[in-house]
Amino acid sequence: MTNKLPDNEIDEDSHLELLPLNKALSTHALIRPDGGVVVQSNTLIDAAYRVTVEEMRLLYMALEKINPKAELVDGLMPEIVIPVKEYREAFGLRTHSLHDRLSEAANSLFSKPIITFEHNEKKGKLDKIKRSWFTSLAYDAEGEVSSIKLRFSPELRPFLYELTSNFTKIDFVQLARLDTPFSMRLFQWLHKYKGLRKSKRADGVFETEEFTIETLKYRTGLGDKYKEFKFFKRDILDPAITKINNQTDLSVTYRLVKEGRSVKSIVFVFMSDSETMASKPIRPRLPSRPRVIKDSHAEGEWARACITILEKFQKDLQDYDSAAMLPIRDAEKLLSYYQIAGDKKKENDLKKHLDSRRITK
């Protein structure tokens, strides 16, 4: 089965939303205490597959645990064990009902293929090659020692083991902060381009090649969904950009490439905070709402604690970049906390601010 990826066409009238280039440059990098990284061939990073966020997290944990020097045993890849407790802690999940969900995710992932695009010299085009992620997958349910056990397919060995070129390393902690399949895939693509010398401009900003909208949707399993770009932008693209900007070491925007009035392609433009002088603030977790009576003193105390966290985060963002604002979702949460706490002035001021942002948008 062969096919050629969609060609990209440039529209000279495309629009660029400016990066916050006045951000301070930093050597700060977020790393896991044990130095955990996800390493893949760029062929896998560019592959097409459709997974849920839980399946992707399971996949990333498995990729992080790979020993790149391990050898095949009886033709099988080494077994990788992922304890449920470790999965919960790695992604900061509070739920203790992961056993069944992970079992379902593992079973579903086992049946989903990955499609790579590999150059065929004889045909002079890209072949689409479908493979399975795993050859075996087991779920061991024994209370707190429950775990997922899996083996990657031997056909994926060239893309995962003993890599010497054309591969990308990504910090596991930053991947773990993202919570949609599209944001995770986009974050991988950006890091791939960060490793390509031709992608770095003289001003230190990185720029990707063009991605057609159809290519982005196909590679991330969206298929025929979001036929109108405005809905793809609203529901998939912009939330992913916001999440990456708020939770990782990359600051990213994009330029739209049009054909007439239709958006055909996107070029992503980004900076890496790991090459600058001050790290971008990460929004702290908010405390869970306690089981208390509505409008009670305890509810008010909780709301004020959330207000303190979000207002500090807002100040840290503005100290880092004077043009930065709270993401709209966080601002809406802050508005609800002002309402609970009864701070009418801040409530009204924030309502006006949100209204102006929505009109502008």
Residue pairs with C-beta under 8 A, 6 or more apart in sequence:
1 127
1 128
1 129
1 130
2 120
2 123
2 125
2 126
2 127
2 128
3 126
3 127
3 128
4 125
4 126
5 117
5 126
5 212
5 215
6 212
6 214
6 215
7 212
8 209
8 210
8 211
8 212
8 257
8 264
8 265
9 257
9 259
9 264
9 265
10 210
10 257
10 265
11 257
11 258
11 259
11 264
13 258
14 255
14 256
14 257
14 258
14 267
15 255
15 256
16 253
16 254
16 255
16 269
17 253
17 254
17 255
18 253
19 205
19 251
19 252
19 253
19 269
19 270
19 271
20 251
20 321
20 323
20 324
21 203
21 205
21 271
22 321
22 322
22 323
23 251
23 271
23 273
23 276
23 278
23 280
23 320
23 321
24 276
24 277
24 278
24 320
25 204
25 273
25 275
25 276
25 277
25 278
26 273
26 274
26 275
26 276
26 277
26 278
26 279
27 274
27 275
27 276
27 277
28 249
28 273
28 274
28 276
28 278
28 279
29 171
29 249
29 274
30 171
30 173
30 174
30 248
30 249
30 279
30 282
31 171
31 173
32 171
32 172
32 173
36 64
36 171
36 172
36 173
37 64
37 169
37 170
37 171
37 172
38 60
38 63
38 64
38 169
38 170
38 171
38 172
38 175
39 63
39 66
39 68
39 160
39 163
39 167
39 168
39 169
39 170
40 63
40 159
40 160
40 167
40 168
40 188
41 158
41 159
41 160
41 163
41 166
41 167
42 166
42 167
42 168
42 192
43 116
43 117
43 118
43 159
43 166
44 114
44 116
44 156
44 159
44 160
45 168
45 188
45 189
45 192
46 116
46 117
46 189
46 192
46 219
47 114
47 115
47 116
47 117
47 219
48 114
48 115
48 117
48 128
48 218
48 219
48 220
48 221
49 112
49 113
49 114
49 115
49 219
49 221
50 112
50 181
50 220
50 221
50 222
50 223
51 59
51 109
51 112
51 181
51 221
52 105
52 108
52 181
53 179
53 180
53 181
53 184
54 101
54 102
54 105
55 105
55 108
55 109
55 112
56 181
56 184
57 87
57 90
57 91
57 176
58 82
58 87
58 102
58 105
58 106
58 109
58 148
59 109
59 133
60 172
60 175
60 176
60 184
61 82
61 86
61 87
61 90
62 80
62 82
62 150
62 152
63 160
64 172
65 80
65 81
65 82
66 80
66 152
66 160
66 161
67 78
68 160
68 161
68 162
68 163
69 161
69 162
70 77
70 78
70 161
72 154
72 157
75 154
76 135
76 136
76 151
76 154
77 135
77 151
77 152
77 153
77 154
77 156
77 157
78 151
79 149
79 150
79 151
80 149
80 150
80 151
80 152
81 147
81 148
81 149
82 147
82 148
82 149
82 150
83 145
83 146
83 147
84 98
84 99
84 102
84 146
84 147
84 148
85 144
85 145
85 146
87 93
87 98
87 102
87 148
88 95
88 96
88 98
90 172
90 176
91 176
92 176
92 285
94 288
99 141
99 146
102 139
102 146
102 148
103 139
103 141
103 148
106 137
106 139
106 148
106 150
107 137
107 139
109 133
109 134
109 137
110 132
110 133
110 134
110 137
112 133
113 130
113 131
113 132
113 133
114 130
114 131
114 132
114 133
114 156
115 128
115 129
115 130
115 131
116 128
116 129
116 131
116 159
117 126
117 127
117 128
117 129
118 126
118 127
118 129
119 125
119 126
119 127
120 126
120 127
131 153
131 155
131 156
132 153
132 155
133 152
133 153
133 156
134 150
134 151
134 152
134 153
135 151
135 152
135 153
135 154
136 149
136 150
136 151
137 148
137 149
137 150
137 151
138 148
138 149
138 150
139 146
139 147
139 148
139 149
140 146
140 147
140 148
140 149
152 160
168 188
168 191
168 192
168 195
169 191
170 187
170 188
170 191
171 249
174 187
174 247
174 248
174 249
175 184
175 187
175 188
177 243
177 247
177 248
177 282
178 184
178 187
178 243
178 244
178 247
178 248
179 243
180 236
180 239
180 240
180 243
181 220
181 221
182 220
182 222
182 236
182 237
182 240
183 239
183 240
183 243
183 244
185 219
185 220
186 240
186 241
186 244
186 268
187 244
187 248
187 250
189 208
189 211
189 268
190 206
190 208
190 244
190 250
190 252
190 268
190 270
191 250
193 199
193 206
193 207
193 208
193 209
193 268
194 200
194 206
194 250
194 270
194 272
199 206
199 207
199 208
200 206
201 207
204 271
204 275
205 269
205 270
205 271
206 269
206 270
206 271
206 272
207 267
207 268
207 269
207 270
208 267
208 268
208 269
209 267
210 257
210 265
210 266
210 267
211 265
211 266
211 267
211 268
212 264
212 265
213 229
213 232
213 263
213 264
213 265
213 266
216 222
216 266
217 223
217 225
217 226
217 232
222 232
222 236
226 232
226 235
226 236
229 262
229 263
237 254
237 266
241 252
241 253
241 254
242 327
244 250
244 252
245 251
245 252
245 280
246 280
246 282
246 283
246 327
247 282
247 283
249 272
249 273
249 274
249 279
249 280
250 270
250 271
250 272
250 273
251 270
251 271
251 272
251 273
251 280
252 268
252 269
252 270
252 271
253 268
253 269
253 270
254 266
254 267
254 268
254 269
255 266
255 267
255 269
256 263
256 265
256 266
257 263
257 264
257 265
257 266
257 267
258 264
273 279
273 280
278 320
280 320
281 313
281 316
281 317
281 320
283 313
283 330
284 309
284 313
286 306
286 309
286 310
286 333
287 302
287 305
287 306
289 299
289 302
290 298
290 299
290 302
292 298
292 299
292 302
293 299
295 340
299 340
300 340
300 341
300 342
303 336
303 337
303 338
303 340
303 341
304 337
304 341
306 333
306 334
306 337
307 334
307 337
307 338
307 341
307 343
310 326
310 330
310 333
310 334
310 337
311 334
313 326
313 330
314 325
314 326
314 334
317 324
317 325
317 326
318 324
325 331
325 357
326 334
328 354
328 357
328 358
331 350
331 353
331 354
331 357
332 354
334 350
335 347
335 350
335 351
335 354
338 344
338 346
338 347
338 350
339 347
